[in-house]
Amino acid sequence: MSHRLHATRVIARRRIQELLLSPGFYVAAALGLLLGYLLVSGFARSVDSSGFDFRLHPLFDLLGRSLQGAFGGTVVQKLFAEGPFQLVLYVAFLPVLLFLAASSVYRFGLERKVGAVELLSYGPADGTSYFLAFLIKDLLATLLYLAALTGFLAVTAALHNLVLGPTFFYCLALLPFASAAIYAWGIFSSTLTDNSASALAVFLALMVFFLLVFLGSFTIASGYVAGLSTVLAWIVRWFSPLYYWDQALRAAEVSGWPLYALNLVLQLVLGAAVLAASHFILRARGVRP
């Protein structure tokens, strides 16, 4: 075990150096910060003497009408009850999350294909230490970006006479745990397939599936469709990071802090279970396709 931990630490250090030297991470971070600023400034322009009215700004008019049509007015009111920062946090974090997850999935699949993982596995490293290094790199980059994003939004809020509400910080605390589970699913996708393109396709399909099931819980259905969607959602939710994220937020709304903390732990349990499955799959299939 000590050899695996040492190998993981060495590989992770190299991955972090590569990430910090490559422009991709900074481009994704800049895109996220730009989207965050546009949303905050758009929200400030959508406030008049009667309060927030999304129809006053074209961007929020599009967002508000889309969300209202899909999920109803209550969801829109709840989303913007404390200002734009809950939505801004998700939107600004999404480019970095997608970049880190997709690049790691693609890179791990590519290096398995060309034999780089096999080459290292002849030494103290193995496939598990290799993918754990990717996970550590992604988590550290996630924490770094979230810290920068929080500072940026705090300054932006002050410039527009807004305040970061409590819900923002509940969501902020959740994101590293949900991200860890998402990165674990990315690793799982890489161990299932034989090349980087297939791994990326499987990962994106899984994430879209989880998202559709999650969004389906907010829509109105009836009859056979309602029964089928309920059964499907009940099965899938135990494997979806979005389910535990939603449950934690619901607990925070009613100050159910033990349940909130439990769902944070369950995110980690889900990630650990997926990583364990990845370990056994990789050991059974080998490090080279």
C-alpha positions, -999 to +999 in steps of 0.1 A: +000+000+000+029+024+008+043+019-027+009+027-043+005+058-022+040+069-031+034+063-068+001+081-066+018+112-050+046+113-075+022+110-105-003+135-091+025+160-086+035+157-122-002+160-133-007+191-113+024+207-128+012+199-163-022+213-155-008+246-142+014+249-173-013+242-198-036+270-210-068+249-210-075+252-173-070+290-174-093+293-205-120+273-187-116+294-155-117+327-175-149+315-193-165+306-160-156+340-144-169+359-174-202+340-173-204+347-136-199+384-141-224+387-169-251+369-148-244+391-118-245+424-138-276+412-156-293+405-124-285+439-110-301+455-141-332+434-136-340+450-103-363+480-101-384+496-074-407+466-072-379+441-069-365+415-092-381+412-126-364+389-151-382+406-180-361+437-176-329+420-190-328+400-222-305+373-207-326+368-176-358+371-196-346+340-217-335+322-185-366+330-166-391+321-193-372+288-200-371+278-163-406+289-157-420+270-187-401+238-177-404+238-139-429+265-129-427+299-113-420+285-078-387+271-089-377+304-105-387+324-073-368+300-051-337+301-074-334+339-072-348+343-036-313+353-023-300+369-055-283+354-086-254+337-068-268+302-065-273+301-103-240+320-109-221+295-088-233+265-109-229+283-143-194+297-135-182+263-121-195+242-150-168+251-176-140+241-152-158+210-140-164+198-176-128+206-186-112+188-156-135+157-159-134+154-197-096+160-200-089+134-174-112+109-190-097+115-224-061+115-211-064+084-191-080+065-220-053+078-244-025+068-221-039+033-217-042+030-254-006+040-262+008+018-233+019+046-209+000+031-180+014-004-189+049+010-188+045+025-154+028-006-141+061-025-144+074-004-116+059+004-082+029+021-099-003+003-111-035+013-128-052+023-096-024+046-085-025+061-119-062+070-119-060+081-082-034+107-093-059+121-119-085+123-091-061+142-068-052+166-095-088+173-104-098+178-067-070+202-060-078+222-092-114+223-081-106+237-047-083+262-062-109+275-087-137+276-061-115+297-039-108+321-067-145+321-078-157+329-043-133+359-041-143+371-075-180+369-068-176+386-034-160+415-052-186+415-080-214+414-054-199+444-036-196+464-069-233+458-076-246+463-040-255+426-036-247+401-009-237+364-010-266+347+007-265+316+030-276+293+001-245+302-019-223+289+009-243+257+013-239+251-024-203+260-024-195+235+004-214+208-017-195+213-049-162+196-040-180+165-028-203+163-058-173+169-081-154+140-064-182+117-073-184+130-109-146+126-113-150+090-100-176+083-127-151+096-152-125+072-141-150+044-142-159+053-178-122+051-187-118+016-172-148+003-192-136+012-226-105+007-248-099+042-262-102+078-251-131+087-275-153+058-262-144+067-226-154+103-231-187+093-248-196+069-220-189+095-194-209+122-211-238+098-217-238+089-180-238+126-169-266+134-194-286+104-181-282+115-145-292+151-154-323+140-173-335+118-145-328+146-120-347+172-141-375+147-147-382+148-109-393+184-113-416+179-143-452+169-143-461+135-157-492+113-154-503+077-158-479+051-172-452+077-178-453+089-142-451+054-128-422+044-151-403+076-144-408+072-106-394+036-107-365+046-129-356+077-108-358+056-076-332+031-090-309+057-106-308+082-077-286+060-055-259+062-082-263+099-091-242+127-074-271+150-083-295+132-060-273+136-029-266+172-039-303+179-040-310+161-007-283+181+010-298+214-002-333+204+009-319+196+043-300+229+045-333+248+037-349+235+069-317+236+089-314+198+089-276+199+094-272+162+103-289+152+071-269+178+052-237+164+066-249+128+059-254+136+022-219+151+020-206+118+034-228+098+010-212+117-019-178+104-007-192+069-002-206+069-038-172+081-051-153+055-032-176+027-044-172+038-080-135+040-076-134+005-060-154-008-090-129+009-113-100-008-095-115-043-099-125-037-135-090-024-144-074-053-126-096-078-145-091-061-179-055-050-175-039-017-181-036-021-218-066-026-242 
